[in-house]
Amino acid sequence: MLKKIPVDQVRVGMHLHALDGPWIDHPFWKTSFVIRDPADVAKLRTSGVAGVWIDIGKGLDVAPEGAASAAQPPAAPVAAPASPPQPAAPPLPTSSGGPSRSAVTWPPVPSRTLQDELKQAAALCRQAHAQVKSMFTEARLGRAADAEQCLPLVNDIADSVFRNPAALVSLARLKTQDDYTYLHSVAVCALMITLGRELGLSPAACRDVGLAGLMHDLGKAAMPLDILNKPGKLTDAEYTLMKTHPLRGHELLVEGRGAPETALDVCLNHHERMDGAGYPNGLPPERISQFARMGAVCDVYDAITSDRPYKTGWDPASSIAAMASWKGHFDPVVFKAFVKGVGIYPVGSLVKLQSGRLGVVIEQNLQSLAAPRIKVFFSTKSNMPVSLQELDLARSNDKIVSREDPKAWGFPQLDELWAGELAPKRG
């Protein structure tokens, strides 16, 4: 049962369900947890948050009468709202760098260019790879997964996405076959946060779905490595076994500590489909949550754009086009928001211009998905490289006429044009 109480009645042992107040005042990004540290109580009371929602079915109620402050008697229980209050959007920075409470927007306008964020995103990818690899290793050894240990990492990933969503999402796509299992989880985490922003989820909810993305494939830790890394097509028996990984992941999270309902849901249901042909349970669409629908889109996009032991990844723009053609697979509203988040021509896409030149997409245009910034490097008319030139198609008479396959053109190092030295060597 939910109960709204003043902040000065909060005590250790309560299950905090939601915070009542502006996002900028919240001292925590995760608003649904049991308070175990007196320092968190003190932090909450000095934060400016007026009240909180607690779940007395999962934690302590207010202190017994006589133990509570005489000036603040225990609040009477109230019926739970249909949708508990969500944190508001973060304020836009002012010209001086501080918050402006009068001008609020969400999702936030990127505060860094792609190039400015790439190096920090690359360091974060390395850190995340090591942490996810350790989590999978622990799971293979039979040790319980601890979702709470992942919270700082998810927080860092969310901060990077909020600064510029394309940087970490694009870098995580450039994984090698050996890194796929671990960086796939990182990429889906970043994609879930990006998608959450486009769907209007609060900052706290974006981090919540990010954690779900990070842990969505934990069940693969229970799969035999020879099947997981098989370079060829799986046999029917092997594929049947692999299709149990959502169930195994769900079990591992239930056995572990701190996994919220969102993570459990996405882990179990990210392979369900809107036409009912998914697995493990073949759920009809009315039984697939929005979070699982988000997980389905993000999981597939990163999977098909990544190099795998048995196939080379597709280029980003072709992947978006292919996914759009798969009728009955994805929720159309969720998919539309996803495309808005990553772009019709995501960073790294090879495109052909009306002028006959080829270029690689280096940044999205927030006002027009069809007119990104690109780096031109080749002429199809002369079949020769041309001097590198950055072109903002929103300010140019030239325009994209087609997406192109880098492999067909023989451009194995295309990613170096936008990621520079951070791109892995290929081909």
WONORRA-V394316 format. One record per helix or strand of 2 or more residues. SS is the DSSP state (h for helix, s for strand). FROM is the first residue (numbers start at 1). TO is the last residue. If there is no record, write none. Layout:
ss=(SS/SS)
from=(FROM/FROM)
to=(TO/TO)
This chain:
ss=(s/h/s/h/s/h/s/s/s/h/h/h/h/h/h/h/h/h/h/h/h/h/h/s/s/s/s/h/s/h/h)
from=(2/7/15/23/33/38/51/91/99/114/147/165/180/203/218/225/236/245/261/285/290/316/332/350/357/373/384/393/400/406/416)
to=(6/9/20/25/34/45/55/93/104/140/163/173/198/215/222/228/242/255/269/287/305/325/342/353/363/379/392/395/404/409/422)
